[in-house]
Amino acid sequence: MSDSGKDALRKAALHYHEFPKPGKLEIRATKPLANGRDLARAYSPGVAEACIEIKENPADAARYTARGNLVAVVTNGSAVLGLGNIGALASKPVMEGKAVLFKKFAGIDCFDIELDETDPEKLAEIVCAMGPTFGAINLEDIKAPDCFIVEKICRERMNIPVFHDDQHGTAIVVGAAATNALRVAGKRFEDIKIVSTGGGAAGIACLNMLLKLGVKRENVWLCDIHGLVHEGREIDMNPQKAAFAQASDKRSLDEVIDGADLFLGLSGPGVLKPEHVTKMAKRPIVFALANPTPEIMPDLARAAVPDAIIATGRSDFPNQVNNVLCFPFIFRGALDVGATEINDAMQIACIEGIAELARKTTSAEAAAAYKGEQLTFGADYLIPKPFDPRLSAVVSSAVAQAAMETGVATRPLEDMQAYRESLRQSVFKSALLMRPVFEAAGTASRRIVFAEGEDERVLRAAQAILEETTEKPIVIGRPEVIEARADRAGLAVKPGRDFEIVNPENDPRYRDYWGTYHEIMARRGVTPDLARAIMRTNTTAIGAVMVHRGDADSLICGTFGEYRWHLNYVSQVLGTESMAPHGALSLMILEDGPLFVADTHVWSAPTPEELAEIAEGAARHVKRFGLTPNIAFCSQSQFGNENSDSSRRLREAMAILDRKGVDFCYEGEMKVDAALDAELRARLLPSNRMTGAANVLIFSNADAASGVRNILKMKAGGLEVGPILMGMGNRAHIVTPGVTARGLLNMAAIAGTPVSHYG
């Protein structure tokens, strides 16, 4: 990466950590505190009742407090990432980040605890003293051999799970990858020779895990910066290394690599040479896990031995060994059964769950999420992707089952299948709902043209697209303005180098574009002179013409101006007899799950036929997010108790759907509270056809739909994805002026998905 790119990345990272409020975490109340009654229950005198119950039965802490879902991420900052011993305070951003991963991937609450203590025994004493507060302890970034001492003491004295992720998280994912790599290579753990470089905590833990999986200790050859760990060696030794000392006169990696089946690197860049790979056994397995530069680059290893099976720690190569495949889910399973420890059986269950998931037929959701990427089990797909939505249900349930079978679960589950289902459902209750779309966009290579290319939000989105997807952003605007604004924003992207620019003032395709626009609009009052003027000044029309001519795949516009102004030009240029806008659908991601709202922009007062089309389009899109549509037609009327214009239109729309025999659930007309409250709805109309809360609200006029959308966004903290323009075959989407750079990136992900998936 260039110096300017590194500087831009640094500025972006610091901005991310500082704004809109410093840090990545906050504490939020889970109970109401709105009046004196609430206060009397939350604190004195009501709180005493919970205290008394816990005093009589300590296990009740999981019933009456947050302890059962609370993990401490504990460090002294002595071995942080690639930064080394930076101390407790400087390590805080990393620990906050780990806490965020716990919350986002597994719904686990987390406190980051940075302790200014270098003595491992004293550090362990402090951690043990925090036992009453937490349901589990995640030790993080503590140097070896101190980490071994701290973990040993804490595990012996604490009656809750204690897990050093740098050791065991890495070991679990390595174990899963090795399990499947050996399957691909046709080898067995008990038969293989392993050569490993790096004698730190992670490396030792990985070797110990491989022994538990069947590798013979005499077949493990450990090297570090001083060469082979051998009997009689005194320099830089500890009991953990000594356990792998070989009785041999060999001293170097070059000497011991002959005939190795598996190279396991957790050391540094360039340690393994191509000539080393050629000395390995047939179908060698190379796990080069040093970051950011592995022990050998995959292309060099494959050039040396074309059928080598390779994994790294990097996301830009197949088979990324990433701890996030493990730690959120192993803690989720352990906490949910009140495990007193994370034992070998639970870790091996985690390995087997991860490995098995990679071997399974890809789910429909995962296939859509990683559209275009090869997800078939084999040499380039040994372990699942981190955002595979099945991980939580598969891994956490396997861990919980192992905890129960080994007798360490204090709250065993009665219905494992119900538990798995609850884990599956939890995946869709956070912003990760959008991630499948991002992953699909990351491989689709569609060309997305942004009409307002001079807007800083668009430029930030373009940079994010280049970083996170393989889409090709195109921006419309003046090159000098775009370059100046990108520089001012500290962005690494450069016009002309990183993305295509369409300059309305001087583009070689101008004659073709205005000619195309005039041809489309000639009989609708547009003269050649007007067509020329529009193709010089109207960037939405320019973008639509680009999509019409095949110079782009999808248009995103609307960062300024009125929605229907943009819609007019989109409809003019891209509308056909079979393709026309029939509604705008906004996905609102809320604390308790997603809620879709329509039609927020296209029709002021849709006809019954238009309302039926809106419902059909909404159902298609909801299904593509992996959800089952539950559509409520919302009105001031309640199941026919009024005969207003709006209620009549909704009832007629339902009659149209009845005649069509559509394959999704819909009900109405009803008020919003009845749509969202199944018990209330059942009291009003016991024979209603909907089960549970509605997840799609369709209104009889845009005023109501737009109002609900904005209230959810501004007052309920809803994250909007959209509006999604339905009916245009994913060829255009119109955002609103309040959209953020992240919102534009979300829309680009939707626009970047092939038409067959988002029609």
N, C-alpha and C positions, 0 to 999 in steps of 0.2 A: 504494500500500500504506500502511496506517495505521502510526503510530509504533509501536504495540504489535506489529504484524506484523513490522516491520523489526527490532525488538529481539529478537523470538523467532527470526527468521531468523539474526540475528547470533549469538545464543547457540547455536543448533543447529549453525551452521558451526564455531564454536570448539570445541564439544564433539566434533564429528566429527574435527577435526584433533588433539585431545588424547588421546582414549580409543579403544581400550583401551591403546594405546601411542602416544606422540607421533609425528606425521608419517604419511605414506602409503606409505612404502617400507621394505623390509628386504632384506638379502642372505641367500640360502639356498644351501646346498651342493647340487650336482648329483651328487656322487659319495659313496659310503659312506666313513665314517671311523670304523670301529668297532673296529679292532684294529691291532696293530703292522704287519701286512702292508699294510693300507690306508695307514697313515701313511708307510711306506717308499715307496709309489708316489706319494702325493699330494705329498710333500715329499722331502727328501733320503733316499736317493740317487736314487730313481726319476725325480724331476722333471727331473734333468739330461738324461735321454734326450729329453724333449720339447724342452728348450732347444736341444740339439744339432741336432735335426731342423729347428727354425725358423731357426737360424743358417745352416744349409746351404740352406734353401729358405723364405724369408720367407712365402710363400703358405700354408705349413703352419700358420701361426698360427690360421687358420680351422678346422683339423682338431683341434688340440690345446689350444686355449684358447677362451674365450667371445667373443673379439674379433669373430668373424663375425656375431654376433647382438647386438652391444653398440653402443648409440648414446649420444652425449653431448648433453644439452640444455644449451646454453651461453648465458649472459646476463651482462650487467653491471647489469641492473635499471634501465636508463635510459629505458625506454618500456613500462611494464608495464600491460597491459590498459587500464582506464580510470583507472589510478592515477598514471600519469606516471612521473617519475624518482624512484623510491623507494629506489634503491640495491640493491646485490647481495644483502645479507642478507635484506631484507624481501621480495625476489622469490622466495625459496626455496619457499614454499608453492605458487606458480604452477608453478615448474619441476618440483616433485615431482608435481603434478597432471598435467603433460604427460607425465612418465615413466609414470605409471599408465595413461594413455590408450594409450601405445605398447604396454604390456604386455597390457592387456585386449583391445584391438582387433586386435592383430597378433602378440602373443606375443614382442615385442621387449624385451630387457633394456635398461635405461636407467640412466645416472648423471646426476643433475642437477649441473651445474657453475656456481656463481655466482662471478664474478670481479670483484674490486674494482679495476677499471681503466677509466678514462674515455677514455684516448687510444686511438683506433681502431687505429692501427698497432701499438701495444704489445699491445692486446687480441688482435689477429690473431696476433702472435708467440706468445702464450701458447697460443692454440688450436692453432696448427700444431705446437707442441712436444708436444701430447697425441696426435698422430697414431698412435703405436705402440699406444696403449691401445684405440682405438675402431675400429669398422668403418664408422662414419659420424658426421657432426656435424650437429646441428639447432641453428641459431642462432635465438635467441628474444628478443623484447622488447628490442632494441637500437635506439636512436633513429636517425632519418634526419638527416643523410646518412651518419652513422657506419656504419650497417649495410651500406651499399653498399661502403664501403672495406674493412670486415672481411671480407665475403663474397668480394670480388674477390681479396684477398690469399690467403685460405685456399684458394680454388678453384685459384688458380695454383700454389700450393706443395704442397698435399696431394694424395695419390693415392687419396683416398677421397671418397665423396659428401659435399658440403657444401651445406646447404639452409636457406635462411632462410624459415621457414614463414610468418611474418607477410607476407612478400612473395609467395612462390611458391605456398604452400598456398592463400591467398586467391585468387590469380590463377587457379589450376587450377579451383577450384570455381566461380568467376565464369565462367571459360571454358566449363565444362560447362553451366551454367545459361543462358548467352548462346547457346550452340549450339542448345539446345532451344527457347529463347524465340523465336529467329529462325525456327526451323522452324515453330512454332505461328503466328507472325505472317506467314509467307510472305515472309521477307526474307533477304538474303544479307549476309555480313560485308563484302564488297567494296563494297556499295552504301550502307551505313548511315552516318548522322552520329551521333557520340557526344559527349555533354556530360558531363564528370566534375567532381565537387567533391571536394577533398582532394588535396593534393600530397605526401602522406607515402609511406612505403615501400610499403605495400599498394596504394595508389592507382596509383602509378607502375608497379608490377609488373603490375597488372591491365591497364593500358593497353598495356604492352609485349607481354603475352600476346595481347591482342586484335589487335595488329598481326600477330603470328605466325599468327593464325588467318585473316587476310585483310583486316582493316580498313586503310583507307588513312590514312596519318599526317595528311594535310591535312584529313581529316574528323573529327579528334579535337580537341575544345575543352576545355582544362583550366582550371578555376577553383579558386582557394584563397581564403583569408580576405581577401586583398588584391584579389580580382577575377580577371579573365582573365589567364592567363599569356601574355604577348605579347612580340613582339620589341622589344628596347630596355628592357624592364623590368629594374630593378636590385634592388628590394626583395625580400628573402626568396627569392632564386633560388639554384639549384645546377645542375650539369650535367644531372641527371636531369630536372628540370622544364624546363630550357631546350630540351631535345629536343622538347618539345611546344608551344613558343612559336608563336603565330599572328601572321602579318603582317596585323593588323587594327586599326581604330580603335575597335572595340567593347571594353567594359571590364567589363561586369557579366553575371551569370548570366541576368538578365532579357533582356538583349540577344542572347545567344547560344543560348538554348534553343529559339528558333523552328525548327520543322522537325526537331528532334532525334528520332532513332528510338530511341535508348537513353540513358537517364540512369543514370550510375553514381556513386553517392554513397558515399564513405568519409570523411565529414567530421563533421557534427554534427546535432543535432535541429533540425527545422523549417526547414532550408535550402531545400528545394523546396516551393513553394506550389502549391495547387490550380490557380491561374491559369497557373502554369508548365506544368503537365501538359496543360492545354487548348491550349497553343501548340505542343506536340510533334506529330510526324507521326502519321498514321493508325496505329492499333493500337500505341500507345507501349509501350515496355518500361521499367519503372522498377525499378532495383535500388537500394533505399534501405537501405544496409548498416550505418549507424551504430548502435551499441549503447550503452545499452539502448533509447534512443529514436531511431528512424530519421529520415532527412531529411524524410520525409512518412509519416504513418500510412496503411496500406493502405486503410482505409475512406474517407479523404479523397481519395486518388488515384483510387479507383474511383468515388467520387461525381462527381468532375470528368470522368472518362472511363471509362464503365462497362466497356469491353472492354480496359482497360489490363492488361498482364501484369506482375505485381509479385512481387518477391522482397525479403526482409529478412534480417537476421542473427538474427532471433528465432524461437524454437521454437513460439510460440503463433500463428504465421501460416503459411500454405502457403509452400513454397519457401524454407526456411531455408538460407542460404549458410553452411555450417559446415565449417571446415577438417578436422574429424574424418573427413569423407568422403574425405580425400586423404592426409594425412601418414602415418598408420600403414601404409597400403597401398603408397604409393610407396617408403617405406623398406623394407618387407617384400620387395618385388620386387627392389629394388636390392641389398639384402644377400644375398639368396638366389642371386644370380648373381655376387657379388663385384664389383659395378660400381665403377669408379674415379671416377665422377661421376654426377650426375643432370642429363642434358642436355635440350635442347629436345624431342627426339624422345620421351624418356621422359615428360616433362611432358604433351606433347600426347597420348601414348598413355593417360595417366591421365585426361585430359579426355574423350577419346573413349570410354573404358571406362565412366566415370561417366554420361556422356550416353546412351550406348547402353543401359545398364542401366535407365534411367528409361523408355526407349521400348519395352523388351521386355515381353512378357506376364508378369505377376507370377507368381513361383513359388508353389507350394502353401504352402511354409513362410512366405513373405512375406505371402501373402494371409491366412493364419491369424494371423500376428503383428499385422497392422494391420486386423483385422476391423472392418468398419463405416466405414473411412476410404477415400475415393476414391483408388485407386492407379492410375488409368488416365492414361496420358500426355496432357498438355494444359496449359492455362494455370496450373492450380493444382498440377501435378505435373511440374515441370521436371527435378528431380534426385531421386535416391533418398533414402529415409530413412536416417539414420546407422546404424540397427541392422538394415538389410537384410543378411541373412546371406550374400548373394551378392557383396557388395562385395569381400571379400578375394580370392576366387577370380578375379573378373573384372578388378579393377584391378591387383592385384599381378602377375598373370600377364601382363597387357598391358604393364606396365612392364618386367618381366623380358624379355619378347620384344623390346621396343624396345631394351633395353640390349644384347642379343645381336646384333640386326641392325645396330646402329651401332658395334659393335666395342669397347664399354667393359666388357663382361662378362669377368672373369677366370676364372669358373667356370661356363661355359655349361651349361644344362640339356640332357640328352639326350632327355627325354620330357616335353614340355610338358603333355600331357593328364594324366599321372600327377602332375605338380606341381599342376595345378589341383585335382585330386581331393584331394591332401594338404591344400591350403588349405581346401577345403570341410569336410573332417573336423575341422580344427583349430578351427572355429567352435564345435563342441560339446564342447570340452575345458575350458571355464571357466564361470564363473558367468553368462556371457552366455546360457547355455542357457535361462534363465528369461525372457530379455527378450522373445521373441515373445509370451509369455503376458501380460506387462505391457502390451504395445502393443495386444493384442486387448482387454484389460480397459479400456484407455484410451478405447475408443469404444463399449463395449457398453451403458453406462448402466444397469447392473443395480443393484438395491438389495440391499446386503449387511447383514444384521443380526448384530451381535456380542452374544452372550449376556452376556459379562462386561464390560459397558461402563464399569465403575468402575475397571478395571485400567489402570494407566498405559501398559502395552504396547499395549493396545487403542486408547487415545487417541492415542498416537504413530502407530500404524498408520492410524487414521482421518485424521490430518492428512496423512500421506504419500499416502493414497488420493486425497484432495482435490487434492493437488499434482500427482500423477503420472497420474491416471486421471480418467474422467468418471463413475465409479461413485458411488453415493450411499450412504455409510455410515449405518447406523442403530445406535444403541447402547441397550442396556437397562440402566437403573440410575437412581439417585436424582439428579436434576438438580443439587442443591446439592453433592453429593459429587463428581460429575463436574466441575463448574465449579472447585471448590477444587483438585482434583488436576491439572486442566489448567493452572491458574494456577501451581501449585507447580512443575510441570514446565517452565514457561516456554513453553507451547504457544500458538500464535495462534488455534487453533480455539476457538469458543465454542458451547456447547450451545444448541440452538434456532435459532441463526443459521446455523451451518455444517453441522449435521447434525441429524437427527431423534432425539429421545430418547423411549423408552418407559419411563415411570415405573411400576414394579410397584405402588407404593403409591397412585398416583392417576392412572389413565389412563382417558379416557372410553370406551375400547373394552373395559374390564374385563369388563362383563356379557357382551358378545359372545364374548370369548375364553374365559371359563370355561364358557360354554354350549357352545362348539365342542368344548372338551376333554372335557366331560362326555358329549357326544353320541358322541364317538369311543370313550370308555373306559367307558361306562355298563355294559356287559356284561362288563367285566373288573375289576369290584370297586371302581370309583371312584364314590363318591357325590357329589351336588351340593356338599356341604360340603367334601369332599376336593378336588374340582375347583376350588372357590373358593380354598382354601388354596394349592394348587399354582400357580395363576395369580397369586398375590400373592408367592410366594417362590421359585419355580423358574424361573430365567431361561432355561435351556435349553428347558424345555417352552413357555415364552412365545414364544421365538424360533421354535420348530417350528410352533406354532399360527399365527404370523404368516405363515410360508411357506405353510402349508396353506391359509390364507384368501386368499392373494395380496397381503398387505400387504408382503411382502418376497420376493425371488427366491431367496436362499440364506442359510443360517445358518452361522455359524462359532462354535464353542464349544470348551470344554476347557482354557482357560488355568489352571484349577485343577480338582481332583477326578480321579476315576478314569475312564478312557476308556469302559469298558462301562457305567458309570452314565449318562453322557451318551448313549451309543448306545441304551440302553433307551428313553429318551424320544424320541429321533429316530425310532427304529423304530416306536414306538407311534403317533406322530402322522403321520409321513410315509410309513410303509411301506404298500404295497399288494400285491395279488396279483402284479402285474407289476414291482414296484419294492421291493427289499429289499436290505439290506447284504450284500455277498458277499465283502468283503475290504478290507483297508487296505494301500495301496501307498505306500511311502516312496521318494522319489527322493533319493539321496545324490550330491551333486556333489563329486567327488574331483579330486585333482591330475591324474590321468590319464584323466578322463572320468566320465560319469554311470554310476551303478549303482542299479538298482531292487531293492527288497527287499519281499517279501510272504509271508504275511499277518502283519503285525506286531501286530494288535490285535483283530480281530473274532472269529476262531475259535481256541479253545485247541488243538484237535486236529481239523482239518477232515476231513470225509469225502472220499472220492474225487470225488464229484459237486461238492462245494464247492471242492476243489482245482482241478478243471477250470474252474469258473466264475472262480476267482481268476486262472488263467492267461489266460483269454479277456479278462477285464477289464484285466489288466495289459498285454496286447498292444495293446488299443485305446488306452490312455493313452500307451504308449511311442511309438506311431506319431504321436500328436498332438504329441509333442515333436520330431518330425522325424527320429526314429530307427527303425531296423529292429529289431524285438524278437528277441532270442536268449535263449530262456527255458530255464533249468536247474532241474530238480526236485532239490533238495538233501537229502541224508540221510547217515546214518553208513554206509549201504550203498553199494556200488559196482557198478552195473550187474548187480543180481540176486544178489550174493554173500552176502546175508543174507535171512532170511525174517521179519524183525521186523514189527510192526504198522505202523510208519511207512513202511517200504519197500514193504509190500504196498499201502498206500493210494496212494502215489505211482505205483506201476506201474499200478494200476487207473485212476487219473486220466489217465495217458497213453493207456491203452486207450480211454477215453471220447473223448479228443481225436482219436485215430486214427479212431474210428468217425464222428466229426463231419466229418472232413476239413477242419480249420481251415487258415487261410492264413498261419500264422506258424510259425517254427522252434521246436521244443522238444525236449529230450533229458533223460534221466535213467534211473533215479535215480543220483546221483553225489555225491561229496564236493565241498566248495566249491573245493578246489584244482584238481580236474579240471574244474570248471565254468569257472574263470578261466584255466586254462593249456591251450591247444589242443594243445600238443605232448604233455603228460602224458596228456591225454584220448585222443589218437590211439594212444599206446602201450598204454593200458588196453583201448580198444575201437576198433580201426582203422576199423570200419564205422560209427562213430557219425555221426549225421546233422547235427551242428552244425559250422559253420565259424567259426573265431575264438573269442574269449572271449565268455562269456555276459554280457549286460547286465541280465538279470533273474534273481534268485535267489528261488525259491519253496520254502518249507520246510514240512515236514509238521506242525509245531506252532509256536505263537506264541512259546514260550520261545526257540527257536533263532532265529527271524526277528527278534524284538525284541532279542535279545542281539547279533546281527550289526549291526543298525541302530545300537545304542548304542555299540558298539566303533568302528564307522566314524566316528561323530560325535565321540566323545570322544578317541580315540587317533589317528585318521587325518586329523583336520581336515576331515571331511566336512561340507558344508553341506546340511542336510536341507530338502527341500521336501515338505511333507506332515505327517502321513499323508493321502493322498487316499482318501476314502471311496468305494469303488467300488459301483456298483449303485443309487445313489440319484439318478441323473439330475442330479448337480451341485446338488442342493437343500440339502445339508448336508455340512459337513466338521468333523471333530473333531480339534483339535490336542492337543498334550500340554503339561503344565505348564512344561516347559523352553523353550517357544517364545519367540522374541524378537519385538520389534516388526517387524523385517524379515521374520521368518518368517510373522507374521500378514499382512504385506503380500503376501508370496508367495502365501499361501493365498487372500487376497482376489482376487488376479489370476486364480487358477484358478477361484474361485467366480464371478468376474465374466465368465467366458467363456460364451457361449450354450450351452445344453444340447446343441445339434446338434454342437458341437465337443468337449464333454467329458461325454459321457453316462454 
